[in-house]
Amino acid sequence: MLLDLLTLFFLFFKIGLFTFGGGMAMLPLIQQDLVGRGWMTVTQSMDMVAISEMTPGPFAINSATFVGMQLYGIPGAIAATLGVVLPSVILCLLVARVLKKFQQNPILRSALFGVRPAVLALIASSLISIASTSLFPSGFPVPFDWPIFLIALLVFILLQTEKVSPFILIIAAGGVGAVFLHT
């Protein structure tokens, strides 16, 4: 079990080290590593997203804790959480020290500007993965899950036009799912 915990720690350390742009950008890495190893199904990874978004705190930490707990209980949760947090702590300490000296450096500014499209691609990849799993639960192209699509569309519209709290929308969508969507 110690070897499994170390593997989980280093897997999330890698995810934490190479995830730029927030927690959703880590989804492709989680799916590639965890689903690829057979530690988690795609459906379980979507459940992880839902639970991680619903609970307070950063998405990356919530996801790591959830996955670790699912796989190895409390020791797994601790290993995965430390793994995903440690790279950020180390990098923040290093960057804070170095960035102050070089913040006006045009090469550094250009490099940071160049990271943005990669972050956008990671987030778009996550969106496509979540959408395909949610809208086509039995696989592409059929059957299309119209109720899920309509819930997603309504939540999107309410977020964009009415500025309804995401928390309220998540709770409401969960309630609608519990009452009307029996799987």
C-alpha positions, 0 to 999 in steps of 0.5 A: 500500500505504501507504494500505491500511496507514493504512486498516487502522491507523485501522480498528483504532484505531476498534475499539480506541477503541470496544471496552469490556469486553474483546476479545470485545466487539470482534468485532461491529466487526471483522466489520462492518468487515472482513467488510463490506469483503470483507477477510475472510470470516465463516469467516476471522473465526472462525479469527481468534477461535480463533487469538487465543484459543489464543495468549498475550496479550490477545485484541484484540492477537492479533486485530489482529496476525493480521488485519494479518498475513493482509492485508499481512504484517508491515507490516499486523501492525504497523499493526493492532496499533498501531491497536488498542493506541494508543487504550487507551494514550491513554485510560489515561493520560487516565483515570488522571489524571482519575479520581483527581480524580472517582472519587467523582462520582456522575455518573461512577459512574452512567455507568460502571455504564450502560456494562455493559449495552452491553458485555454486548450486544456480547459476546452479539452475538459469541456469537451470531455465533460460534455460528451460524457454527460450528453452521450452517456452510452457513447457517441453519437446516440442516444443524446441526453436531452434533459442533461442538455436542457439543464446545462443550457438553462444553467448557462443562460442563468449564469450569463443573463441573471448572474444567479449564484453558481452555488444555487444553480448547482444545488438546483440542478442536483435537486432536478436530477434527484427528482427527475433523472433516474439512472 
